[in-house]
Amino acid sequence: MGTSIKGLLFDYGGTLDTNGKHWATVLWDLYGVYAIDISRDQFYEAYVFAERELGTKPHIEPDFDFQQVLSIKITLQFEYLKAQGIALDESLISSIVWSAYRLASQTVEYSKPLLESLHGRIPMVMVSNFYGNLQTVLKDFGIHHYFDTIVESAVVGVRKPDAAIYQLGVDALGLPAENCLVIGDSYTKDMAPGKACGCQTLWLRGADWNPDKETNDVSAADQEIYDVLEVKTVVEKYL
């Protein structure tokens, strides 16, 4: 980090709600907890199907909280798997949803002291691929007020890894890009587009679904951390 940091651009999913653990990994682990007998590849096909459905069709209303999002997401996964001829116990959907929601809630609570410590001392913007209800989710988890602006893909019409979504975040901060720090868990969706905008980048490296894919080139990451609370140490030297 060679240039002064005057504003922060936070990713949400996989960063503040799982502390670096990709949501595919979170849900695959829960499928294992509830002994759902499918292969990793079968699960990932269902995961991608559900994400595409949520990203292209109006399944999510703006007032849906994260538990409702998870319920729709897991239901779509089960529907895809059933269409492939895989027998599933649908009563497990609610168990997976509750476990995933509890994990996200607990992790956001873990992240809150970081946000509280930075709030009012440095401007913060959130830049996230989400479904049109991110403001509701952040209010439900009690962290909405920490951010000056929320840049959400479903609202602005641009999705990561398109660098234009991070440029919107930079514009919202009203700072030179070189004074903005992008903080996220994905190299391809956070580090690379953030660097393309001219920002500094801080990579939260956790349990990615396909780590080999994201670690071949790390040149867009200025610094790496392994726990979201480490952001405070990196940023406070500039405050």
C-alpha positions, 0 to 999 in steps of 0.5 A: 500500500503505497498511496494514502487510503481515504475511502473503502469499497467493501464487497459483501457476500463472501467477505462480511457474511462468511469471512472469506468462505465462498458461498458454494463452499458454505452450502456444499459443506451443509449438504454434507452435514445433512448427508445429501448424497450427491457429488460435488459436481452435481451440487455445483451444477445446481448451485450455478443454475440457482444463481443464474435463475436468481440473477435473470428472473424476478424471484427476489422482492426488494423486501426479502431478507436473507433467510428468504433468499436462501429459501428460494436459492436452496429450493431452486437447487433441489428442483434442479437436482430432482429434474436430473433424477436425484431423489431428495428429502425436501424437508431438509431445505429448511434445515439447510436454510436455517444453518446457512442463515445462522452462519451468515448472521454470526459472521456479520456479528463478528464483522461488526466491530470492524465496521464500527471502528471505521465508521465516521473515520473514513467513508465506506461504500459497499459494492456487491453482486446481489438480487435487488434486496441488499438494503433489506439484508443489510438492515436485517443484519444491522450494518446498513448504516455503516455505508455511505452508499450501496452499489448493488448489481441488480439495481445499477445494471452492472455485475462484477467482474465488470470494472464499471461497477467498482467505478460507480463505487469510486464515483460515489466516494468522490475520491481519486481511485488511487486513494480508494481501497477495494476489500473483497474475497474474490480475486476475479470479481474484486481484486482484478476489477478494482485494480482495473479502476486504479484502486488499491486492493486488499484480498481476503483469502479464504475457502474458495470453491476453486482456489487453483483457478483464482491463484494463478495470477495474484498481481492485482492484489496489493495485499492479502489477509486471512481474516476480515478483522485484519482490515482494521490493521491495514487501514488504521495507519492511514487514519 
